[in-house]
Amino acid sequence: MVLSWGITLQEVRRFDEAITAHQDAAAIFRAAGDRHREGTALNNLGSALQQVRRFDDAITAHQDAAAIYRETGDRHREGTALNNLGSALQQVRRFEEALAAGREAVEIFAAVGDEHSEAIARQIVEETLRADAAPKEQ
C-alpha cells in the first residue's frame, strides 16, 4: 500500500503529492531496514521527479535505487533503475553518462533473459546517441 499510493498519485498527475508519498515510503522502508523496498520507493521517486523536470534530484534517486538493487542482488530492477537513470541523464544532456547507464541496462537485461526490457534499453541508448549527435543550440 505504501508503494502504490505514490504511483496512484502520479497516474492522476498529482506529482507534488506523489513525490512526498515516495519520499515517505523510502524513509519508512529505510527505517525498517527493508533495502529492497527502499530501492523501489527511490526509483518511483525518481520517475515522479522527472515528471516535474527536477532532473538532478531524479538522477540521485535513480542512482541510489540502482545501488540498492545491486547491493541486494536484484539485477532486473537494477536494470530498470539504470534505464530510468539514463533517461534522466539524457534530459540534462549528460550523454556519456546516459549511454553508460543504458548500455549497462542492456547487458543486465540480456543476462537475465528479458528480451522486452533489453529492447527498451536499446531504444533508450539509440535515442541518446541521436540526441548527442543533434546540432547543438548556440
N, C-alpha and C positions, 0 to 999 in steps of 0.2 A: 504494500500500500504506500509506503513512504517513497519508493522509487517511482511508482506510477503516477503520483499526484503531479509532479513537475512535468512529466510528459503530457499529461492531460491538459495542463495549463498551456503548454506550448502549442498543442493542437488547436486550442481556441484563441491563440495569438495573444495570450496574457503573459508576455515574456518577462516582465519585471517580477511578477509573482512566481513564474516558473524558475527563474534564476534563484530567488530566495528559497524556494522549495528544494531545489537541487543542492544549494549550499547547506541547508539544514540537514538534508539526508546524508550528505558527505560527513558532516560533523557528528551526526548520530552514529553512523557506522564506524567512523574513526574512534569514537569514544568506546564503542562496543568491541573494538578490535577486529571488526569484520572488514578486512582489507579488500576482499573481492567486491563486496557491495559498495564500499567506498569508491573503488575504481569506477564502478558503473555510474554512481552518482556524479563523479567528476567528469566522466565522458559525456553524460547527459547535460551537465552544466556547460561544458564547452560548446555543445551544439546550440544551447539556448543563447549563449553569449555571442555566437556567430550570427544568430538571427537579428541581434540588435547592433551588429557591427563592432562589437568590443573584441576585436581580433587578438590583441595582445593577451587579454585575460583568457580568451578561448584557447590560445596556444598553450598557456601554462596549464590549464585544466586538462587538455588532451595529453600533454607531456606527462603530467602526474598520473593520469589514468593508464597510459601505456606502461609506465614504470611499475605501477602496482600490478598490472596484468602479467608483466614479465616476471616480477617477483613471485607471483602466485602460480605461475606456470600455465596461464590461460592464453595460449598462443592465438586462438581465434579472436578473442576480444582485444588482445594486443594489436592484432592486425586492423581491427575496426577502429581502435583509437588512433592508430598511425594514419589510417585513411583520413579520418577527421582532422588530424593534425596537419596533414598535407594540404587539405582544402583551406584551412585557416591560414597557413603559411603562404599559400598562393595568393590569398586576398591582400596580403601586405607585401606582395612582390618579393618574398624571400624564396626565390625559385630553387636555388640549390638545396636548401633545407627541405623544401616541399618535395623535391624529387627524391631525396634520400629517404624521407618518410614513406613516400608512395612505393618506392622500389622495395623497401623492407616489407611493406604490407603485401606486395605481390609475392615475395618469397615465402612469407608466412602462410598465406592462403594456399599457395601451391603445395607447401609441405604438409598442410593439414587436409589437402584434397578438396577444398571448397572452390570449385571452378567458377561459380557465380560471383562470389566475393573477389576472387582473383581477377575476373573480368572487370569488375567495378574499379578495383585498384589500378589495373592497367589503363582504364579510361581516364582516371584522375591524373596518372603520370602523363598520358598523352595531352590532356588539357593543359597541364603545367608546362610541358615542352612548347606547345603552341603559344601560350601566354608569354613565355620567356622570349620567344622569337618575334613576337609582335613588335611593331615600331613603338619606340618609347616616346611618351609625350614630352615636349620641351617645356 
